[in-house]
Amino acid sequence: MTLDPKTFPQNAHAALNDPLLRPALGRLKTHFGAGRTMAVQRYGDFEGLRDAGKAIRDYAVTHLDELLVTFETAVNARGGAVHWARDAAEARRLILAILQDAGAKTVTKGKSMVTEEIELNPFLEANGIAPIETDLGEYIIQLRKEPPSHIIAPAFHLSKEQVAETFFASHAELDPKRSLEERNALVQEARAVLRRRFESADAGITGANFLSAKEGAAIIVTNEGNGDLTRLLPKTHIVVTGIEKVVADMNDVAVLVRLLPRSATGQPISTYVSVMAGRRGTDESDGPENFHVVLVDNGRSKLIGTEAQDVLRCIRCSACINHCPIYGAVGGHAYGATYMGPIGAALNPGMMGVAEAAHHANASTFCGRCAEVCPVKIPLPKIMRHWRAVEHADGLAPKAITRGLALWAFAAKRPALYRLGASMVARVLKLMGRGGAVRSVPMRNGWFAVRDFPAPQGQTFMAQWKARR
C-alpha cells in the first residue's frame, strides 16, 4: 500500500464503500470511546489533570532546546549515546550505522510511529537487515505489508477472520489444519512465533512515549510486554523518537502517565510502564550493552513559534481519532499518511507541507469533539483552520472553493443582497426537499454522496426572527 496524502478523496470514497471496514470502525465507540468515558468519570478531577498535562507539555515545547541538551548530558552520563537527525533520511542512516557497527542482521521492534514516519523497515530490509515487529497489531500489518490504520491499534481495521487468513498464509511451517477461529488462538500463535524472534535478535528498537530530561530516561507504556523483551534481550537497544517527546523530569512523566492510558484505552494505567535509562550496569543482570537514542526532528522544529505550535503537545493517545466522525467513517488508511484523524489533519500540513496534506485539514466537520477529549487540550480545529487559511493564501485551494468564498464574501459585505440571496435559496431548497430532506443539488453531488441536507421551511432565520419578534 502506497502512502500518498493527495489521494485522500479517492481513498475516502473507497473506504465508504468497504463493507469489511464498517463493523471495524463501529467498534470505536464501544471500545475506546466508552472506555475513556468511564475512566474519566472514575478519576474525579480529570479537568485538573488535563490542565496539569497541558502546562507540562507547554513548558516542554517552549523550553525544548534546554531540555534536549539536559537529556543528552544525562544519557551520556549513563553510558548511552544520543544522535540527532534533522530529517527522515538522516535518521535512517544513523540507525543503519549503529546496527552495522553492532553486526546486527535481525532486529526486533517495539511499537513506534516515528519509525513508521521515517519508513525505517523497508530501508533496513534493502540493506540486508530483517526488522521484526513485535507489537501484535504491528506484526499483523507487517505480514500484510500494510501501514498502521490507527496510532494505538495498528490493525484496528481488520476482523479476526482476516487476521486468521494472514496467519495461515504467513506461518506456512505450522499445521494447515489448526484452528484459528478464536482470538486466543491467534494470540497464542503470534506469541509462539515471536518468542523465537526475541531470543535470536541482534538488536532491539523501540519508540518512546516520553523522555525525561533530568534522568536521561526514555519511557514506554505497553500492554503486551513486547517492549521489555525488545529492549532487554539484545545487546544493542536503540530508542527512536521525536524531539518533542521530552519533558523536564520523572515527576512530569508521572502526570502524563495518568493521562495517556485513560485517554487512549480507558485504563487507569497500562500493564507495563518501562523506564529505559542507559546501558546495563555492572551490578545488573539484564539490559543492553549498548544504548542509543535517535532524536528525530523531521519538520517538528519549524512548527515552533507558529500558530500550529500547540500540536507539538500531543502525547499520541488517539483520543481525538477515537471520537472523530471523519475517521469513524473512512478509517486511517484513507489519509495516506502515518498520522491520521484530527492529529494528522493538524500535524501533517506542517511537517509535510500544505501542498501535500491540504486534504487532511479540510477533512473535518469542526464539531470540536477532538479538542474536547484531548488530554493536553490541543486546539485541533483552530490549527486545522490555520492550515486552511494558509492553503487559501498560498493559492493552493481549489478554484471552485476560492470563487465560491469570493462570491459569498461579496454578498456578505452587502446585507440587503445577502438577505435577498438567502431568501431565494431557502425557497428553492424547500421546493427541492422531499420527505423533509434535500438529497441532491446540481453541481454539488459530491457533498450529498453520503449525507442529506434538512430541507428549510422556506424562510430564512432573520425573516422568522422578525416575524416572531
N, C-alpha and C positions, 0 to 999 in steps of 0.2 A: 504494500500500500504506500503510495507516494503522498508526502505531506505537502500541500500547497494551499495556503490560506485564500488565494484568489478564487479557488473553486468552491468556496462556501455555498453560494446559491445552488449550484448543481448538486453538491453533496447533501445539502439540507432537503432538497426536493426528493432525492433518492431515499433518504432516511425516513421521510414522512410516509413513504410507500413500502417500507420494510416491515413485513408482518412479524418477523422474529425480534425486531428491536422494541416493538411496542410493550410487550409484557415486561421486558427487562427494565425499561425506563419507568414503568409503573411502580417498580419496587423502590424508587427514590423516596417516596412519601412514607411508605410503610417501614422501610429500613432506617435510612439516615434521618429523614425529617422527623419522624415520630421519636426516634432515639434522642435527638438533640432536644426536642421539646421537654421530654421527661427529665433529662439530665439538668437542664436549666432550672426547671421547677424544683428539683431536689436540692440544688446548690444553695438557694437563698438569694444572696445579694450578687446575682450574676452581672448586673449592670456595673456594680462597683468593681468586679473582677475585670470586666471589659475595659473600664476606664484605666485601671492599672496596667493592663496589657497594652493599651494604646500609648500610654505615657512611656512605657519601656521601649516600645518599638520606635516611637518618635525620637526619643533620646538616641537610640542606636543609629537611626538613619542620619540624624543631624551631627553625630559625632563619629561617623563611620571611619574616617581616616585615623583618628586616635585609637579607637577600639581595635581596628585591624592590626595596627602596629603593636599594641599591647598583646594581642592574641599571638602574633608571630613570635614575640620575645618569649612568652610563656611556653609555647610549643618547643622552641629551640632549647629552652632550659630543661625540658623533659626528654631531650634527646631526639625529638622529631624534627621535621623539616617542612617549611611552608613554601609553596610555589605559587606564583602569581600569573594568571592567564588573562590577557586582555580580551581574547575572543575565543570562539569555539575551536578554531584551528590550533591556536597555541595551547589550549587545554588538552586537546588530543595528543599533540606532540609531547607535552610534558609527561602525560600519563604513560605513553608508549615508552619513553626513555626510562622511566622508573621501572617499568615491567621488564624491559630488555636488560637493564642493569641487574635485575634480580634473577634473570634467566627464566622468567615465567612463561609458560606455554598454555596453562589453563588458569582462568580467573573466575572465582565465584563473585557474584554481585548481589548486594542488598538493594532494596528499592531506592531509586534515585531519579527524580525528574530532571535533574541537571544533566546526568549522563544521557538521558533521552534528548534533552535540548541540544547537546553538542554532538549528537549522533555518534556516540562512542563505540557501540557494539560493532557496526559494520566496518568501522575504521580498524578496530583490533583484529577482526577476522581477516581483513585484507592484508594485515601484517603478520599473519601466522599465529595469532593468539586467540584461544577459544574462550569467549565470555559465557558464563552460565548464570542466568537469572535465578535467584533462589526464593524470592517472594513468590507465593503460589500464583497470584494473578499475573505477575510479570513473566513467570515461567511459562504459563499457558499462552500468553500472547507472543512470546519469543518463538515457541513452537509453531505458532500460526503465522509468524512473520507479519505481525500487526503492531501498530503503536498503541499506547495506552488510550483508553476511551474515557478515563476518569483519573483524577490525581491520586486518590487513596484506594481506589478499587479498579485497577487497570483493566480487568476482564469483566467489568460490570455488565457489559453489553451482551454477554454470552449466557446461554442456558446450560444446564448441566449435561444435556444431551449433546450439545456442540462440543463441550469440553471432553466428553467421553469419546466422541469421534476423533478428536485431536490426539488423545492418548493412544487410541488403537492404532492410528496412523504413525505415531512417533515412537512408541515403545514396542517396536516390532519383535524384540527379543523375548517379550512376555507371552504368556498363553493367550492365543487369539480368542479362546472361548471363555475367558474370565468375565465375570460380571462387573460392570461399571455403572449400574443403574442408580446406586445410592451415592450421595455426596461424600459420605465417609470413605467409600471405596476409592473415589478419586483422590482424596487427600492422602490416604494410606499409600497409594501407588506413587504419587508425587514425592512423598516423604522418603520412600524406599529408594527411588531413583536418585533423588538429590543427596541423600546421605553419602553415597559413593562419591559424588562430586565434591562435597565438603571435605572429605578425607584426603582427596588427591590433589586439591587445588594448590597451585604455587603461590598465588596471591589473592587478596580479597579487596573488593572495592565497595564502599558504602557511601551513601549520601550523609547529610546531617540536617536534622530539624532545627538545631540551634548550635551556635558556637559561643562558648563562654570566654570572654577576653582575659579576665583576670587569671583564671585557672588554665588557660590554654587547652580547653577541652571541647570535644565535639560530642553532641548528644543526639541519639536517635530514639524514637519511640516506635515500637513494633508490637505485633500481636502473635507472631509466628515463631520467634526465636531464631530465625534465619540470620538476622543481623549479627547476633553474637557469634554464631558459627562462622560467619563470613569474616568477622574481624579478628577472632581469637585463634583460629586453627592455622591459617597460613603464616609464613614467615614475614610476609610483607603486607601491610594494610595501607590502603590509600583512601582518604576521605575526599570526595569531590562535591563541592557545594558552592552556592552563590555568595558573593561578598556581603550581601545584605543580611545574612543569617546570624551575624554576630550580635551579642548583647553584652552588657557590662560584666556580669558575674553570675554565679550559680543561683543567687537569690532571685535574679530576674528570670532565669530559666525556670525556677520553681513555680513562678506565677504563670508563665506561658504553658507549662506542662499541665496546669489545671484547666487552661482554656482550650488547648488543642484537642484532646480526645473527646471532651464534652461536645465541642462544635463539630467534630468530624464523625464520630461513630456513636456518640451518646454514652460513652464510657466515662466514669469518674477518673480513671487512669488506664493507660494501655497496659497490656500484660507485661511488657518489658520496657524499661527505661534504662538505656545503656549510656554510660559516660565513658568516652574514649579519650584518654589523655596520655599521649606519648607511647614509646615502645616499652616492651616488657622489662621490668626491673630485675635486679639480681636476686631479689627476695621473692619474686613472683613465679608461679608455676606455669602460667599460660599467658598468651598475648603475643603480638608480633615482635620480631627482632628489628623491623624497620617500620617507621610510622611517618606517613606523608599526608599533607593536606594541600589540595589544589583548590585555590580560591579563584572562582570564575567571575569575571565582570560581564563580558558579552552584552554590552548595552545598558547595564544597570546604572553605572555611574552617571551617564548622560541624563538620567531622569532626575537627578538631584538638583533642586533649585527650580524645577519646572512645576506646572500645575498638576503633573502626574506623579509627583514625588511620593505622595501618600501610598501609592500602590506597593512601594517597597516595604511597607509594614507587614505585608502578607506572611502568614505562617503556614500556608498551604494546607489548610484544614478541609477545604472543599465545601464548607457550609454554603457559600454563595452558589456553587454549582448544584448542590442538592436541593435548593429551593428556587432555582431559576426556571421559569416556564419555557424559555427558548431551549435550554439544554434538555429539559424534560420532554421536548417534542422531537429534537433531532439527534441528541446524543453527542458524544465527544469527538468522534471521527469526522463529523461534518466540518469542524473548524479547520482541519488540515494543518494543525499546529500542536506543539507539545502541550501548551496551556489552553484550556478550553473554558467555555462558560463565561460568566462575568469577569473572573480574574483574567482570563485570556483576552477578553474584549478590552480590558483596561491596561493590560501589560504588553500585549503583542504589538500594537502600533508603535509603542515607544521603543521596544527592543528590535523589532524587525523593520520598522518604517511604516508610515501611514499608507504609502502606496501599496505595500504588500498586504497589510492586515486591516484595511479600512472596513471591510465587510463585518469584521468582528464587533467593532464599536457601533455599527448600525444594527446588529442583531440583538436588539433589546427592546422590551416593552416599556422600560423605565418605570416599572412598578415599584422599584425601590426595595424589594424584598431582600436582595443581596446585601445591601448596606445595613438593613435591619438585623440580619443574622451574623454579620461579620464580627468575629470575636475581638478584632482590634479596630473596629469602626472605620474601615476604609470607605470613603465616599465614592463607591464604584460608579454610580450613574453620573456623578459630576465629572469624573475622569473620562467616561465614555463621551459625554457631551463635549469635553475639551478636544478629544480626537476628531469628533465630527466637525468642530469649528476649524481645526487645522486642515482637515480634508477639504473643506469649502474654501478656506483662504488660499490654499495651495493650488486650487483649480483642479483637484482630483475627483471631486464629486461628479456623479453622472449629470449630463446636461439637462435631462428631464427634471431632475431634482432641483438644480440651481435655477432653472427657468420657472419652475413651479413656486419656489420660495420667493423669487423676484416678483412674480405676479401677486402672490399673497401679500408681500411687503407693500407693493404699490397700493393695493386695496386697503390694507390695514392702516395706512397713513391718511386715508380719506374715509372717515367714519360713515358718511352718508352712502358712499359707494359700497363699503363693506357690508352695511346693513341690507342694502338692496340685493347684493350678490348672495348673501347668506339666506335671505328670504326666498330667493328664487331656487337655490339649491335645496332648501328644506322642502319646498313644494314638489320639486321634481323627484327627490328621493322618496317622498311619501307615495307618489304615484307608482314608483318602481318597486316599492315594497310589497311583498307577497307573504302572507302569514306573519306579518309584523317584522320582517327582515328583508334587507336588500342583499341579494346573493351575487350580483354582478353589476359592473359599471363599465361602459365602453372604455377601452384603452387602459383599464386598471384591473384586468382579470387576475393578475398575479397576486394582488392583495387579497382577493376573495377566494384564492385557490384552497385555503384551509380554514377560512372563517367567514361568517356572515356579519352584516352590519345592522344593528337595530334600526328599523325604519323610523324617521322623525314623524312627529304628529302633524307636520305641515306648517308649523310656526317656529320661529327662532326663539331662543331663550329670552332675548331682550323684548321681543314682542309679547311673549307670555307674561313676563315680569310687569311690563307697562299696563297690560290689560288687567292683571290681578291686583296691582297696587292701588 
